[in-house]
Amino acid sequence: MRVLCDFKQNPRYRDEMEAILQTSYSSLAHTWIASVDEDGNMLAGMIYSHFQEKSCNMSVVVKDPRGVQRHVLEKIFAYPFLQCGLRRVTGVIRESNQRSLNFALALGYTVEAKLKHWYADEDGVQVVMLREDCKWLR
């Protein structure tokens, strides 16, 4: 398994992420990373977006658990916290998506807020990971 590759190396990963997330991102304003297997199939993808002075948003798609093994998670969180020097990473999850919420909580995210009418058809749950709480950093 190749641990990570920038989506600029293969834009099909970005297209696949956008289709799953049902949204579109500008490649100029975002950073894209994918975890791929030996055959080049995306196992997991991350989009870091909406960068502020000390924070950013992170969207995650996991297609196969191999894509989020410990060594991958260390790199996923090293990018915003160590390379970019950010203090927090924020995500928003559909309130009905209990599986994703449980996954985020298992990673160490905490629930910060309920976002009324965040999506067209339901509320969102805002989760946050602070650098000092991130168990994936060495």
Backbone bond lengths (Angstrom), bond angles and torsions (degrees), N, CA, C in turn:
res aa  C-N    CA-C-N  psi(-1)  N-CA   C-N-CA  omega(-1)  CA-C   N-CA-C  phi
1 M - - - 1.456 - - 1.516 108.72 -
2 R 1.330 116.14 129.71 1.450 120.80 170.16 1.524 105.79 -78.17
3 V 1.293 116.20 130.11 1.454 118.98 -173.61 1.518 110.92 -66.10
4 L 1.309 117.93 -56.76 1.456 120.34 -176.23 1.512 110.37 -145.74
5 C 1.297 116.15 149.06 1.454 119.80 170.37 1.519 107.98 -145.60
6 D 1.302 116.28 144.42 1.462 121.48 177.81 1.518 108.33 -70.57
7 F 1.313 117.44 138.22 1.459 121.07 -178.28 1.525 112.08 -60.34
8 K 1.326 117.39 -20.57 1.459 119.68 178.95 1.527 110.29 -63.64
9 Q 1.331 116.39 -24.33 1.459 120.14 177.83 1.524 111.17 -72.17
10 N 1.318 116.83 -28.89 1.460 120.53 179.88 1.531 108.90 -152.96
11 P 1.329 117.79 95.36 1.467 120.89 -175.24 1.527 114.45 -64.15
12 R 1.336 118.41 -12.12 1.471 118.20 179.13 1.519 111.17 -64.41
13 Y 1.352 118.88 -27.13 1.458 121.25 177.39 1.530 109.64 -66.74
14 R 1.333 116.70 -41.65 1.467 120.66 177.26 1.528 109.80 -61.46
15 D 1.322 116.39 -45.48 1.469 120.37 179.56 1.523 111.13 -60.63
16 E 1.324 116.46 -41.11 1.461 120.94 179.58 1.527 111.16 -64.92
17 M 1.338 116.52 -42.57 1.472 120.97 177.71 1.523 110.87 -62.54
18 E 1.324 116.72 -46.23 1.462 120.23 -179.37 1.521 111.30 -61.10
19 A 1.324 117.60 -38.14 1.465 120.89 179.33 1.528 110.40 -66.05
20 I 1.322 117.76 -42.93 1.458 121.32 -179.57 1.530 110.91 -67.88
21 L 1.328 116.89 -42.81 1.465 121.22 -178.47 1.530 112.78 -80.72
22 Q 1.311 116.87 -9.67 1.468 123.28 -179.69 1.528 111.60 56.12
23 T 1.335 114.46 48.71 1.461 120.45 178.07 1.514 109.05 -153.52
24 S 1.318 116.38 174.48 1.459 121.42 179.50 1.521 109.10 -129.75
25 Y 1.321 115.98 137.59 1.455 121.90 179.96 1.522 109.47 -121.02
26 S 1.308 116.00 143.90 1.457 121.05 173.04 1.517 108.38 -80.25
27 S 1.320 117.49 124.66 1.460 120.12 -178.18 1.526 112.19 -66.53
28 L 1.320 117.93 -17.65 1.458 120.29 -179.96 1.524 112.65 -77.52
29 A 1.330 117.77 -28.60 1.458 121.19 -174.20 1.524 112.76 -103.68
30 H 1.317 117.83 7.06 1.442 120.99 -174.94 1.517 111.23 -138.21
31 T 1.326 115.53 158.96 1.454 121.29 173.77 1.521 107.34 -112.40
32 W 1.311 116.04 134.82 1.460 123.03 -175.19 1.521 109.25 -119.51
33 I 1.319 116.99 133.91 1.455 120.84 177.08 1.519 108.29 -138.55
34 A 1.331 117.13 142.72 1.462 121.04 177.21 1.518 110.26 -131.70
35 S 1.298 115.44 147.22 1.450 123.37 170.20 1.528 105.49 -102.62
36 V 1.325 117.00 123.94 1.465 119.86 -173.60 1.527 110.78 -128.14
37 D 1.330 116.13 155.77 1.468 120.51 178.34 1.525 110.48 -87.32
38 E 1.324 115.51 -176.33 1.466 121.91 -176.97 1.523 112.94 -60.38
39 D 1.329 116.52 -27.82 1.456 121.18 -178.95 1.527 113.15 -91.79
40 G 1.334 116.75 2.96 1.459 120.53 179.28 1.515 114.71 85.68
41 N 1.320 118.18 10.29 1.461 121.19 177.63 1.525 110.06 -81.35
42 M 1.323 116.44 134.76 1.461 120.28 -179.45 1.527 109.93 -70.76
43 L 1.338 115.43 127.02 1.464 121.71 175.61 1.523 110.14 -96.03
44 A 1.329 115.60 -37.25 1.464 121.81 178.63 1.522 108.14 -155.23
45 G 1.310 115.89 152.68 1.456 120.49 178.50 1.518 110.31 -138.95
46 M 1.320 116.11 147.37 1.453 122.79 178.86 1.522 109.61 -129.25
47 I 1.295 115.66 138.66 1.465 121.53 174.38 1.519 107.14 -122.45
48 Y 1.316 116.63 120.33 1.460 122.07 174.90 1.526 106.23 -99.54
49 S 1.321 117.10 126.59 1.461 119.87 -174.01 1.527 110.99 -143.89
50 H 1.312 115.09 174.81 1.473 123.05 175.78 1.533 111.42 49.64
51 F 1.320 115.56 53.93 1.457 121.04 -179.88 1.523 110.75 -67.43
52 Q 1.316 115.25 131.42 1.466 123.37 173.23 1.523 106.51 -117.02
53 E 1.323 116.56 -174.32 1.466 119.81 -177.82 1.531 112.31 -57.00
54 K 1.324 118.15 -42.44 1.465 121.05 -177.10 1.527 113.70 -132.31
55 S 1.342 117.46 19.90 1.464 119.11 -178.81 1.526 110.97 -152.57
56 C 1.320 114.72 165.14 1.453 121.75 172.69 1.524 108.74 -155.23
57 N 1.310 115.93 167.03 1.456 121.81 172.84 1.524 108.35 -96.30
58 M 1.331 116.00 152.10 1.453 120.08 176.38 1.519 108.53 -135.70
59 S 1.329 116.02 126.53 1.460 122.16 174.12 1.519 107.54 -109.53
60 V 1.326 116.11 139.62 1.462 120.90 -174.85 1.527 109.68 -130.72
61 V 1.314 115.57 138.03 1.469 122.56 170.36 1.522 106.58 -124.62
62 V 1.325 116.53 126.29 1.466 121.43 176.58 1.523 108.01 -116.77
63 K 1.327 115.76 115.25 1.466 121.07 178.50 1.526 111.39 -97.76
64 D 1.328 116.43 -24.53 1.454 121.87 -177.15 1.528 107.23 -148.76
65 P 1.335 118.89 130.99 1.470 120.96 -178.06 1.528 114.41 -56.68
66 R 1.341 117.32 -24.38 1.471 119.09 177.61 1.532 111.31 -61.76
67 G 1.325 116.22 -21.60 1.456 120.57 -178.24 1.510 114.82 -76.35
68 V 1.338 116.98 -6.89 1.467 119.85 -179.46 1.531 111.07 -131.90
69 Q 1.320 116.12 39.85 1.461 120.27 174.32 1.525 109.11 -69.45
70 R 1.324 116.17 164.95 1.469 121.78 -174.08 1.536 112.62 -50.13
71 H 1.331 117.89 -47.69 1.466 119.55 -176.68 1.537 110.92 -64.61
72 V 1.327 117.55 -28.31 1.462 120.98 176.45 1.522 109.61 -74.48
73 L 1.327 117.55 -44.98 1.468 121.68 179.97 1.528 111.25 -60.54
74 E 1.331 117.03 -36.71 1.464 119.98 177.57 1.527 110.46 -60.49
75 K 1.317 117.32 -41.22 1.468 120.59 178.91 1.524 111.77 -73.00
76 I 1.335 116.19 -38.30 1.467 120.37 179.76 1.527 111.10 -58.81
77 F 1.325 117.35 -42.95 1.460 120.14 -178.22 1.531 112.86 -88.36
78 A 1.333 117.77 -20.40 1.468 119.77 175.44 1.529 110.68 -65.32
79 Y 1.337 116.43 -34.55 1.472 118.56 -178.07 1.532 112.00 -58.71
80 P 1.326 120.55 -58.78 1.466 118.02 -177.68 1.528 113.49 -70.16
81 F 1.336 117.26 -39.18 1.461 119.58 -172.25 1.527 113.77 -83.97
82 L 1.308 118.01 -42.44 1.464 120.34 -176.76 1.524 112.54 -94.78
83 Q 1.322 116.75 -49.07 1.465 119.09 -177.60 1.524 111.98 -71.87
84 C 1.336 116.79 -44.63 1.471 120.29 -178.00 1.527 112.97 -90.70
85 G 1.325 118.06 -14.59 1.463 121.34 178.91 1.527 114.30 71.75
86 L 1.325 117.28 27.11 1.461 120.45 -178.83 1.528 110.53 -81.75
87 R 1.338 116.11 161.35 1.467 121.52 179.26 1.516 112.67 -103.13
88 R 1.358 117.47 -21.48 1.462 119.62 -177.51 1.517 111.51 -148.55
89 V 1.326 114.19 150.65 1.457 122.94 173.79 1.524 106.03 -125.40
90 T 1.328 115.82 132.15 1.456 121.38 -176.15 1.523 109.99 -118.26
91 G 1.314 115.70 145.36 1.456 121.35 174.68 1.518 109.65 -137.20
92 V 1.317 116.39 157.07 1.462 121.42 175.14 1.527 107.44 -126.47
93 I 1.322 115.43 130.41 1.461 122.53 -176.39 1.526 108.33 -122.48
94 R 1.321 115.84 138.98 1.472 119.21 174.99 1.528 109.01 -56.98
95 E 1.319 116.09 136.56 1.457 120.67 -178.60 1.534 111.65 -57.28
96 S 1.318 118.24 -33.44 1.464 121.98 -179.07 1.530 113.41 -78.60
97 N 1.327 117.89 -10.19 1.462 121.20 -175.77 1.527 110.23 -90.26
98 Q 1.323 115.67 71.40 1.468 121.43 -176.29 1.527 111.81 -62.79
99 R 1.316 117.45 -33.73 1.467 120.74 -179.75 1.540 110.48 -62.17
100 S 1.322 116.71 -45.78 1.470 120.02 178.83 1.517 111.65 -67.96
101 L 1.321 116.59 -38.05 1.467 119.55 178.36 1.529 110.18 -63.67
102 N 1.315 117.38 -44.57 1.468 120.64 178.02 1.522 111.24 -61.39
103 F 1.336 116.99 -40.05 1.464 121.49 178.00 1.527 110.57 -62.37
104 A 1.334 116.68 -45.93 1.466 120.95 179.16 1.529 110.88 -60.83
105 L 1.307 117.04 -43.53 1.468 120.42 179.55 1.522 110.80 -65.09
106 A 1.331 117.71 -38.33 1.464 121.10 177.43 1.528 111.65 -65.22
107 L 1.337 116.92 -31.14 1.464 120.49 176.81 1.524 111.93 -71.46
108 G 1.332 116.34 -21.44 1.461 120.35 -179.39 1.519 114.22 117.25
109 Y 1.319 117.61 1.43 1.462 120.43 174.66 1.526 108.65 -67.11
110 T 1.321 116.85 154.39 1.457 122.48 172.87 1.522 108.66 -121.47
111 V 1.330 115.74 150.50 1.461 120.27 177.44 1.523 108.14 -75.39
112 E 1.317 115.35 128.76 1.459 120.52 -178.54 1.529 111.96 -107.25
113 A 1.340 117.10 -35.55 1.463 119.13 -175.97 1.516 111.02 -164.05
114 K 1.313 114.27 157.27 1.464 121.27 169.21 1.521 105.99 -101.26
115 L 1.321 116.88 128.18 1.460 122.04 -176.40 1.523 109.00 -105.13
116 K 1.324 115.40 101.93 1.465 121.24 -177.71 1.526 110.17 -62.79
117 H 1.334 115.67 132.39 1.467 123.55 176.32 1.533 112.53 56.24
118 W 1.322 117.71 32.26 1.466 120.99 -179.84 1.532 110.88 -63.70
119 Y 1.310 115.08 -42.32 1.458 121.30 176.00 1.527 108.20 -100.57
120 A 1.302 116.72 161.97 1.461 120.45 -178.11 1.521 111.88 -58.84
121 D 1.347 116.24 -33.17 1.456 119.37 -173.39 1.524 115.35 -115.63
122 E 1.332 118.03 0.35 1.475 119.70 179.37 1.524 111.62 -166.85
123 D 1.328 114.22 173.76 1.455 121.18 179.33 1.525 110.49 -82.07
124 G 1.322 115.42 163.84 1.456 121.62 175.50 1.516 110.23 -114.83
125 V 1.308 116.15 158.95 1.462 122.73 174.69 1.519 106.62 -115.54
126 Q 1.319 116.90 118.58 1.465 120.86 179.19 1.518 109.26 -87.93
127 V 1.341 115.25 126.18 1.462 121.34 177.41 1.524 108.73 -116.73
128 V 1.330 115.22 153.27 1.462 120.05 -177.73 1.522 110.19 -138.58
129 M 1.333 114.65 144.16 1.461 122.08 171.96 1.533 105.85 -121.98
130 L 1.327 115.97 122.26 1.460 120.76 175.84 1.532 108.81 -94.51
131 R 1.319 115.60 146.19 1.471 119.56 -178.70 1.525 111.37 -54.15
132 E 1.325 117.42 -43.43 1.469 119.89 -176.84 1.539 112.41 -69.64
133 D 1.308 117.89 -15.52 1.472 121.58 178.94 1.521 112.73 -101.02
134 C 1.317 117.77 -2.08 1.467 121.18 -173.63 1.534 110.74 -79.26
135 K 1.326 116.32 112.24 1.457 121.94 -178.49 1.525 112.83 -78.95
136 W 1.341 117.84 -3.79 1.458 122.05 -176.57 1.521 112.82 -93.00
137 L 1.331 117.05 -4.37 1.470 120.40 178.71 1.519 109.36 -90.52
138 R 1.294 116.12 141.69 1.478 120.15 179.46 1.505 109.98 -89.10
